[in-house]
């Protein structure tokens, strides 16, 4: 099941929102191959394939 949350007209799934919130709360960096999911979440994110 996937829900979309409209933040500034940019949809973010509920799952991605929970991941971003958890990373922000614990001051962690998200490691993902698809940075577009988090580019507007104001959370540090890293693509391991770009290293």
Secondary structure, DSSP 8 states (H G I E B T S, - for coil): ---EEEETTEEEEHHHHHHHHHHHHTT--EE-S-GGGTTTTT--EE-GGG-
